[in-house]
């Protein structure tokens, strides 16, 4: 299983100056409440409920994909028909004449290392195998000079 680093992204609505910030491996854009980025009111019909999605692609880059919207998704003026890489400074339009969003900031979140769990034989009261007992005796006898 490969680990996908979540992205943080800032989108600027060109018409209103409103900024939208979202983070994750899948960021939905549309008018529905389930979307992380909602640049229009729920009554605006040019934008679908879930219009487009930003997601981490197989190479780790951020990709934009239309979510089978009625009016299409455009990247830098071109209608996209498959997942397309997104870069800083790109312009995303939701439907022809719909809201125009500038990719103002983006980056991956740092990978967080989880603490290493304690070995079962190191936990008081946990059952130990023969090899764990031998390791413990060896460490006490030869590594500490006892």
N, C-alpha and C positions, 0 to 999 in steps of 0.2 A: 504494500500500500504506500503510495507516495503522499508526501505532506504538501499541501497547498498553502502558501503564505497568503494571509488576507491582505487586501489592498485597502488603503485609505484614499479617498478621492474627494476633491472639492470641485463642484460645478457651479458656474456663475450663469444665472439667467440673464441673457444680454438685454432683454427689453426692460426688466424691472430692477436689475442690479442685485437681486436676492441670491444669496449663496446657499448651497446645499452641500452638506458634508455627510458622507456615509463610509462605512468600512465593512469588509467581509470578503468572502470568496465568491458570493453571488449578491449583486446589488440590483434590485428591480427599480425601474423608472416607469412612472405612469400616474394615473389619477386615483387609483385604488388605495385604500387604507393599508393594504399589505405591502405597498411599495416603500422602499427606504428613501427614495427621492420622488417627491410629488410637486412638480413645478406648476401645476394648474389646479383649479378647483375641481371637485368631483363632478360638476355639471358640464365641464368642457368636453365636448364630444370629438374634437379633432385628435385628442390623445386617448388611447385605449386604457382600460383599467390597469393592465400590465402591458405596457407598450414595448419596452426594450429591457435588456438585461446586460449588465457588465459582469463578467466572470473571469476567473483565472483560467487561462488556456493551458494546453499540455506542456508548453515550454516555460510556463511561469509568468507570461506577460498578460496584461489586461486586455480582454476582448469584448467587443460590443456585438450584440446579436438582437435582431428584431424578434419580438415575441408573437409573431403572426398577427401584428397589428393591422387594423383596417387601412390606415393611411401611410404606413411605411415609416422606416427610420433612415435618416440620412447622416452620413459622416463626411464632413467637409464638402457638402453639396452633392455627394453621390449616394444614391439609394443602395443600402447594403442588402445582400441576399444570403449571406452566410456570416459566420463569426469573423470579425475584422479587428485587427490590432488597434488599440487606442493609445495615443501619445499626448503628452503635455502640449496644450495649445490647440488641440483638435476641437472642432465644433460639431455638436450632436443636435440634429433637428428632429423633433418628434412630429412627423407628418409634414407635408409641404405647406409652409406658412405657419406651422405650429411653433411652439417655444424652441428657442435656440439656446443651447447650453454650451458654454466654453469650459473645456477641461483646464481648470486653473491650477490644480495641484493634485499630485498623485504619488504614491509610494507604497512599498510593502512594509508591513509591520515586522519588527524583529522577531526571530524565532525564540520562543521562551523554552528553556530547558527545564524539564520536570526534575525534581529531586529524585535521586536513585533510591529505590525502596530498600529497606534493610533486608539483609540475607535472612532467610527463615531460621537458620541455626543461631543467628545472633539475637533473636527475639526470645526473651525468657519464657520458658514453658512450651516453646514450639518443638514438635518432634524433630529429632536430628537423624540424619543418615549416618552410616558407618564412615563414609568419606568426609563428612563434615566434622565428625569426632576426630578422625585422624589428622585433618588439617589443623584443628584447634590444638591438639596435643603437640604436633610438630611446631606450630608457631610458638607455643609456650616453652617448649624444650630447647629448640635450636635458635630461634630468632631473638629470644630474650636472654639467652644464656643460662637458663634454669636447669 
